[in-house]
């Protein structure tokens, strides 16, 4: 007969890291009815979990046994075939039984040595029962012990649940949850986010830091336990309990699971509040950068409620992801109350911001959003570390920071604190295998100058990336002639100048013409040094002479006309700014 355990009598973390229910064989041997029993083999298997009991009194018992059973027998089914005992241990072990308890004397006088050796080798406990104990007494006693343990575990779990829920109802956060769990378990406990950063910790600092590494592994009984914090289908991190002395108990995993559930509620609540606050802050900063937030006094007063200090000289930093999909252009604050797209097309028409550009694949869009969120988090952390009064907000495709600039000129700040912020943010963001470029504005003395400073930072980040590639950091004042070209308000005029100056070389459709334009660019960069140009382009000297003649027939005598050379140089610079 089989008596299953109804419900979770106790919690046990098996060596595989999975949660099972029941009592280990070693504890079952401690009940009063088994005090006269002797363990004769399989001592290494005392940690096997007993979930049910079964009595073997039929020959075909193997068809009825179940995993995690304690099997009781007098040997009656095997009295006529003692040779079957040699293989019985192997058969039972393969079916996942916890242990075998045998009462000798009535049907079997002894157990074969091969059976005992095999049980020791497999770590399968073999127990000899006393003659004066009945199977019904064992069944009742073990089941009673299991049920008593179940009641104690459920009572403690309910107590923990009430305490943790009370923390949430009283407005407590992750730190209070972690403190409560650490006090209950009497071990170190930490809440980690998805990047293994410690959000809250209780216990010695060295234990809290150790849990950052433990959170990456699987749960291990005794030393540490790990439970994921999941809400709304999203993994928000982990709750980790750590005890170097191995003092974690059977039921501690249940308490940790309750704590993870409460932590998920706290995290989602904090995220909801943070999302609303972040959007409100970003909207107000967008209004400031668009010149729609009111006069300086109103802006300064309103920002002080956010912890932003704009009543001082400041500069604007714009960080933008590199390698963004085309068509996914930023929506930037405009002074007419709307939002304007970022790039200018080759025909002088503004490229449409999304929606309206090339649609991004769903997977790509989700990846971009996640990268943008991580960039915002990295920048916020880096900026706050250097300037507590800075304003930081994430827009659709960029992170904007307004930082103090009262301690020096823009160039010095760009090479000092700003460079440090960029390096710190880049170090965090490097884990995601993405880069970002940064644009830096001039210093402005009041909020009224922020719209212009923002435009400067945007131009700096775009031109800097074009000139220096991904990961560029550019100050507006360091853009040289590109700064002057970026100040032209009518892009169509710039592109008309390119077409009029370069003629056929302005297009990208013909590879031969693109190659000729490259030759012209290197000639101008080397100040018409034919030998140096031939070396850079790997041309024969006579080949280059032929190309120069062809270029002059198309563009005019630029080798003799300094003004023409200036126009050609400017036109090539405009082409390098294409898409900015």
C-alpha positions in Angstrom: 0.0 0.0 0.0 1.2 3.5 -0.7 0.6 6.6 1.4 1.4 9.8 -0.4 2.2 13.0 1.5 -0.6 15.4 0.9 0.8 18.9 0.4 4.3 20.3 1.1 5.3 18.9 4.6 8.7 20.3 4.4 11.0 21.9 1.8 14.2 20.4 0.7 16.7 21.7 -2.0 18.1 18.7 -3.7 21.6 18.5 -5.1 20.3 19.3 -8.6 19.1 22.7 -7.3 15.4 21.7 -7.7 12.8 22.0 -4.9 11.3 18.8 -3.5 9.0 18.0 -0.7 9.4 15.5 2.1 11.9 14.4 4.8 15.4 13.1 4.3 16.0 9.5 5.2 18.3 10.6 8.0 15.5 12.5 9.7 13.0 9.6 9.1 15.3 7.3 11.1 15.0 9.7 14.0 11.3 9.1 14.6 10.4 7.1 17.7 9.2 3.9 16.0 12.5 3.6 14.1 14.9 4.1 17.0 15.6 0.4 17.1 16.3 0.3 13.4 19.9 -0.2 12.0 21.4 1.3 8.9 23.5 -1.5 7.4 24.4 0.1 4.0 24.1 3.3 1.9 25.1 5.9 4.5 25.9 8.4 1.7 22.3 8.3 0.7 20.8 9.6 4.0 20.0 12.9 2.3 17.5 11.2 -0.1 14.0 12.6 0.3 11.1 10.5 1.5 7.8 11.8 0.1 5.7 8.6 0.6 5.7 5.2 2.2 4.9 1.8 0.6 4.7 -1.8 1.8 6.0 -4.6 -0.5 4.1 -7.8 -0.1 3.5 -8.8 -3.7 6.1 -10.3 -6.1 5.6 -7.7 -8.8 6.3 -4.7 -6.5 8.6 -3.0 -9.1 5.5 -2.2 -11.2 4.0 -0.3 -8.3 6.8 1.6 -6.7 7.3 5.3 -7.2 10.2 7.7 -6.8 11.0 9.1 -3.3 9.3 6.2 -1.5 10.4 4.5 1.7 9.7 0.8 0.9 8.9 -1.5 3.9 9.0 -5.3 3.5 9.3 -8.5 5.5 10.8 -10.3 2.4 7.6 -12.4 2.0 7.5 -12.0 -1.8 11.1 -13.0 -2.1 11.1 -16.0 0.3 11.2 -18.6 -2.5 13.6 -16.6 -4.7 16.4 -15.2 -2.5 18.6 -14.9 -5.6 16.4 -11.9 -6.7 17.8 -9.9 -3.8 21.1 -9.3 -5.6 19.4 -7.2 -8.3 16.6 -5.7 -6.1 18.8 -2.7 -4.9 19.7 -1.8 -8.5 16.1 -2.1 -9.7 14.8 0.1 -6.8 17.6 2.7 -7.1 16.9 3.0 -10.9 13.3 3.8 -10.1 14.3 6.6 -7.7 13.3 5.0 -4.4 14.6 6.8 -1.2 15.4 3.7 0.9 14.5 0.0 1.6 13.5 -1.1 5.2 13.5 -4.8 5.8 12.3 -6.9 8.8 14.3 -10.1 9.0 13.7 -13.4 10.8 10.2 -14.4 9.6 10.8 -15.0 5.9 14.4 -14.0 5.4 17.2 -14.8 7.8 19.9 -12.5 6.3 20.7 -10.3 3.3 23.3 -11.4 0.7 26.7 -9.6 1.0 26.4 -8.7 -2.7 23.2 -6.8 -1.9 24.8 -4.8 0.9 27.9 -4.0 -1.2 25.7 -2.8 -4.1 23.7 -0.6 -1.7 26.9 1.0 -0.4 28.2 1.5 -3.9 25.0 3.2 -5.0 24.4 5.2 -1.8 21.0 3.4 -1.4 20.1 3.2 2.3 19.3 -0.3 3.6 17.6 -0.3 7.0 17.0 -3.4 9.3 13.8 -3.0 11.3 13.4 -4.2 14.9 11.2 -7.3 15.3 8.8 -5.7 17.7 7.7 -2.7 15.5 4.7 -2.9 13.2 4.5 -1.4 9.8 1.3 0.5 10.8 3.2 2.1 13.6 5.9 3.2 11.3 3.4 4.6 8.7 1.5 6.5 11.3 4.5 7.9 13.1 6.3 9.0 9.9 3.2 10.6 8.5 2.5 12.3 11.8 6.0 13.7 11.8 5.6 14.9 8.2 2.3 16.6 9.0 3.7 18.3 12.1 6.6 19.6 10.1 4.2 20.8 7.4 2.2 22.7 10.0 5.3 24.4 11.4 6.5 25.3 7.9 3.1 26.7 6.9 2.8 28.7 10.1 6.3 30.2 9.7 5.6 30.9 6.0 2.4 32.7 6.8 4.1 34.8 9.5 6.8 35.8 7.0 4.1 36.6 4.4 2.2 38.9 6.8 5.4 40.7 7.8 6.5 41.2 4.2 3.1 42.4 3.0 3.0 44.8 5.9 6.2 46.3 4.8 4.7 47.0 1.3 1.5 48.4 2.8 3.5 50.8 4.9 5.4 52.1 1.9 8.6 50.1 2.5 11.0 49.4 -0.3 13.5 46.7 -1.2 15.9 47.6 1.6 13.1 46.9 4.2 12.2 43.6 2.5 15.8 42.5 2.5 16.3 43.6 6.1 13.3 41.6 7.2 14.3 38.4 5.4 17.9 38.7 6.7 16.6 38.9 10.2 14.3 35.9 9.8 16.9 33.7 8.2 19.8 35.1 10.3 22.0 35.2 7.1 23.1 37.8 4.6 20.5 38.7 2.0 20.8 40.9 -1.1 18.5 42.0 -4.0 20.3 42.1 -7.4 19.1 43.6 -10.7 19.5 41.9 -14.0 23.1 43.3 -14.4 24.1 41.8 -11.0 24.2 45.2 -9.3 23.2 45.2 -5.6 19.9 47.1 -5.2 19.7 46.4 -1.5 21.7 44.3 0.9 21.7 43.3 4.6 24.6 41.7 6.3 28.4 42.1 6.3 29.6 44.0 3.3 31.9 41.2 2.1 29.0 38.8 2.1 26.8 41.3 0.1 29.6 41.7 -2.5 30.1 37.9 -2.6 26.4 37.5 -3.5 27.0 39.4 -6.8 28.9 36.4 -8.1 26.6 33.9 -6.4 23.6 35.4 -8.2 25.0 34.1 -11.6 25.1 30.5 -10.5 22.5 27.9 -9.5 21.1 27.5 -6.0 23.2 25.4 -3.7 21.8 23.9 -0.5 23.3 25.2 2.7 25.7 27.9 1.4 23.4 30.0 -0.7 20.0 30.2 -2.2 18.9 32.1 -5.3 15.3 33.0 -6.3 14.4 35.1 -9.4 12.3 38.2 -9.0 9.7 37.9 -11.8 6.7 40.2 -12.5 4.6 40.6 -15.6 6.7 38.1 -17.5 9.9 40.1 -17.0 13.0 39.1 -15.0 13.8 42.0 -12.6 16.7 40.3 -10.9 17.3 37.9 -8.0 17.0 37.6 -4.3 20.1 35.8 -2.8 20.6 34.5 0.7 24.2 33.6 1.7 25.6 31.8 4.6 29.3 30.7 4.4 28.8 28.4 7.4 26.0 26.5 5.6 23.3 27.4 8.1 20.5 27.7 5.5 17.6 25.4 6.5 15.1 23.4 4.5 12.2 25.9 4.6 14.4 28.9 3.9 13.8 28.7 0.1 10.0 29.2 0.7 10.7 32.3 2.7 13.0 33.5 -0.1 10.3 32.8 -2.7 7.8 34.9 -0.7 10.3 37.7 -0.4 10.9 37.5 -4.2 7.1 37.9 -4.8 7.0 40.9 -2.5 10.1 42.3 -4.1 8.5 42.0 -7.5 5.6 44.1 -6.3 8.0 46.7 -4.9 10.0 46.8 -8.1 7.0 47.1 -10.4 5.6 49.9 -8.2 8.9 51.7 -8.2 9.2 51.3 -12.0 5.7 52.6 -12.5 6.3 55.7 -10.3 9.7 56.2 -11.9 8.3 55.9 -15.4 5.7 58.6 -14.7 8.3 60.9 -13.0 10.8 60.3 -15.8 8.3 61.2 -18.5 7.3 64.3 -16.6 10.9 65.4 -16.2 11.7 64.6 -19.8 8.7 66.5 -21.1 9.7 69.6 -19.0 13.3 69.4 -20.1 12.1 69.1 -23.7 10.0 72.3 -23.2 13.1 74.0 -21.8 15.2 73.0 -24.8 12.5 74.2 -27.1 12.1 77.5 -25.4 8.5 76.8 -24.3 9.0 76.5 -20.5 8.6 80.2 -19.6 11.0 82.7 -18.2 14.2 81.9 -16.3 12.8 82.4 -12.8 10.0 79.9 -13.5 12.3 77.4 -15.1 14.8 77.6 -12.1 12.0 77.3 -9.5 10.4 74.3 -11.3 13.7 72.5 -11.8 14.6 72.8 -8.2 11.7 70.5 -7.4 13.4 67.9 -9.5 16.7 68.4 -7.8 18.1 70.2 -10.9 20.2 73.3 -10.4 19.9 75.5 -13.5 20.6 78.8 -11.7 24.3 78.7 -12.7 26.4 78.5 -15.9 25.6 75.2 -17.6 26.4 73.3 -20.8 24.4 70.7 -22.7 25.6 67.2 -23.4 23.9 64.9 -25.9 24.7 61.2 -26.1 23.4 59.3 -29.0 23.6 55.6 -29.9 25.9 54.7 -32.8 24.7 52.3 -35.5 21.0 53.2 -35.2 18.8 51.8 -37.9 18.1 54.2 -40.7 14.6 55.7 -40.6 14.7 55.7 -36.8 15.6 59.3 -36.5 15.3 61.3 -33.2 12.4 63.5 -32.6 13.9 66.7 -31.3 12.3 69.6 -29.4 11.1 72.4 -31.8 10.2 75.9 -30.8 6.9 75.8 -32.6 5.4 73.4 -30.1 5.9 70.2 -32.2 8.8 67.9 -32.7 11.2 67.9 -35.6 13.1 65.1 -37.3 16.8 65.0 -37.0 18.6 64.5 -40.3 18.5 66.4 -43.6 18.1 64.5 -46.8 20.5 64.8 -49.7 17.8 67.0 -51.5 17.6 69.5 -48.7 14.3 68.0 -47.3 14.1 67.0 -43.7 14.1 63.2 -43.3 10.9 62.2 -41.5 11.2 61.1 -37.9 9.4 57.9 -36.9 6.6 57.4 -37.8 7.2 58.2 -41.4 10.7 56.8 -41.9 11.6 53.2 -42.8 9.9 50.9 -40.4 12.2 49.0 -38.1 11.7 45.2 -37.7 10.0 44.3 -34.4 13.1 42.6 -33.0 15.3 45.5 -34.0 12.9 48.0 -32.4 12.9 46.2 -29.1 16.6 45.8 -29.2 17.0 49.6 -29.8 14.6 50.5 -27.0 16.5 48.3 -24.6 19.8 49.7 -25.6 18.4 53.3 -25.2 17.2 52.4 -21.7 20.6 51.1 -20.7 22.3 54.1 -22.2 20.1 56.4 -20.2 20.8 54.4 -17.0 24.6 54.5 -17.6 24.6 58.2 -18.3 22.4 59.1 -15.4 24.7 57.2 -13.0 27.8 58.8 -14.4 26.4 62.4 -14.5 25.0 62.2 -11.0 28.3 61.0 -9.6 30.0 64.2 -10.9 27.1 66.7 -10.6 24.2 66.1 -8.2 22.4 69.1 -9.6 22.6 68.1 -13.2 19.4 67.6 -15.3 19.3 64.3 -17.1 16.6 62.9 -19.3 16.2 60.3 -22.0 14.4 61.2 -25.3 13.4 58.9 -28.0 16.9 58.2 -29.3 19.3 60.3 -27.2 20.2 61.1 -23.6 20.4 64.8 -22.8 22.3 66.2 -19.7 22.5 69.8 -18.6 25.6 70.0 -16.3 27.2 72.8 -14.4 30.0 74.7 -16.1 30.8 77.3 -13.4 34.3 75.9 -12.6 36.1 76.7 -16.0 35.7 77.3 -19.6 34.1 74.9 -22.0 37.3 73.5 -23.4 38.7 72.7 -20.0 35.4 71.1 -18.9 35.2 69.0 -22.0 38.7 67.6 -21.3 38.1 67.2 -17.6 34.7 66.3 -15.9 32.9 65.7 -19.2 35.5 63.3 -20.4 35.3 61.5 -17.1 31.5 61.2 -17.4 31.8 59.9 -20.9 34.4 57.3 -19.9 32.3 56.1 -16.9 29.1 55.8 -19.0 31.1 54.1 -21.8 32.6 51.6 -19.3 29.2 50.6 -18.1 27.7 50.5 -21.6 30.6 48.5 -23.0 29.0 45.4 -21.5 26.3 45.7 -24.1 28.7 45.8 -27.0 27.3 49.1 -28.3 28.9 52.6 -28.5 27.6 56.1 -28.4 28.8 59.5 -29.5 28.7 62.6 -27.4 28.2 66.3 -28.4 29.0 69.2 -26.1 27.7 72.7 -26.3 29.1 76.0 -25.3 28.5 77.3 -21.8 25.4 79.4 -21.3 24.7 81.7 -18.4 20.9 81.1 -18.0 18.1 78.8 -19.0 17.2 81.1 -21.8 20.3 80.1 -23.7 19.6 76.3 -23.4 17.7 75.9 -26.7 20.7 77.3 -28.6 23.1 75.2 -26.5 21.0 72.1 -27.2 21.2 72.8 -31.0 25.0 73.1 -30.7 25.3 69.8 -28.8 23.1 68.0 -31.4 25.3 69.4 -34.2 28.4 68.5 -32.4 27.4 64.8 -31.9 26.3 64.4 -35.5 29.4 66.1 -37.0 31.7 64.5 -34.6 30.5 61.0 -35.6 30.9 61.9 -39.3 34.4 63.1 -38.7 35.7 60.6 -36.2 33.4 57.6 -36.4 31.5 55.7 -33.7 32.3 56.7 -30.1 33.2 60.3 -31.0 33.2 63.1 -28.4 33.1 66.5 -30.0 32.7 70.1 -28.6 30.8 72.6 -30.8 33.7 75.0 -30.7 36.1 72.3 -32.0 34.2 71.7 -35.2 36.1 74.3 -37.2 34.6 75.0 -40.6 31.8 72.4 -39.9 30.6 74.7 -37.2 30.1 77.5 -39.7 28.4 75.2 -42.2 26.1 73.8 -39.5 24.9 77.4 -38.8 23.4 77.7 -42.3 19.7 77.5 -41.6 18.6 76.4 -45.1 20.0 73.0 -46.0 18.7 73.3 -49.5 21.1 76.2 -50.1 24.0 74.1 -49.0 23.1 71.3 -51.3 22.6 73.7 -54.2 26.1 75.1 -53.6 27.5 71.5 -53.7 25.7 70.8 -57.0 26.8 74.0 -58.6 30.5 73.7 -57.4 31.1 69.9 -58.0 28.7 69.3 -60.9 28.7 65.6 -61.8 31.0 64.8 -58.8 28.2 65.7 -56.4 26.4 62.4 -56.9 27.1 58.9 -55.6 25.5 56.9 -58.3 28.6 56.5 -60.6 31.5 54.7 -59.0 34.0 56.3 -61.4 32.8 59.8 -60.4 33.0 58.9 -56.7 36.6 57.8 -57.3 37.4 61.0 -59.1 35.9 63.0 -56.2 38.2 61.0 -53.8 41.2 62.0 -55.9 40.1 65.7 -55.8 39.7 65.5 -52.0 43.2 64.1 -51.4 44.7 66.6 -53.8 43.2 69.5 -51.8 44.2 67.9 -48.5 47.9 67.7 -49.6 47.8 71.3 -51.0 48.1 69.9 -54.6 51.2 67.9 -53.8 51.1 65.4 -56.7 53.8 63.0 -55.4 52.1 62.8 -51.9 48.7 62.3 -53.5 49.9 59.6 -55.8 51.5 57.8 -52.8 48.3 58.0 -50.7 46.1 56.8 -53.5 48.6 54.2 -54.8 48.5 55.7 -58.3 51.3 56.1 -60.8 52.5 59.7 -61.1 51.4 59.9 -64.8 48.0 58.4 -63.9 47.4 61.1 -61.4 48.5 63.8 -63.9 45.9 62.4 -66.3 43.2 62.5 -63.5 44.1 66.1 -62.6 43.6 67.1 -66.3 40.2 65.4 -66.3 39.1 67.1 -63.1 40.1 70.5 -64.4 38.1 69.9 -67.6 35.0 69.1 -65.3 35.5 71.8 -62.6 37.8 74.5 -64.0 41.5 75.4 -63.4 41.5 74.7 -59.6 45.2 74.2 -59.6 45.7 77.9 -60.5 42.5 79.4 -58.9 42.7 79.7 -55.1 39.1 80.8 -54.8 37.9 77.8 -56.8 40.0 75.6 -54.5 38.2 77.1 -51.5 34.8 76.6 -53.0 35.7 73.0 -53.8 37.0 72.4 -50.3 33.8 73.8 -48.8 31.6 71.7 -51.1 33.5 68.5 -50.1 33.0 69.5 -46.4 29.3 69.8 -47.0 29.2 66.4 -48.6 30.9 65.0 -45.5 28.1 66.5 -43.5 25.5 64.8 -45.6 22.8 63.2 -43.3 23.6 65.6 -40.5 
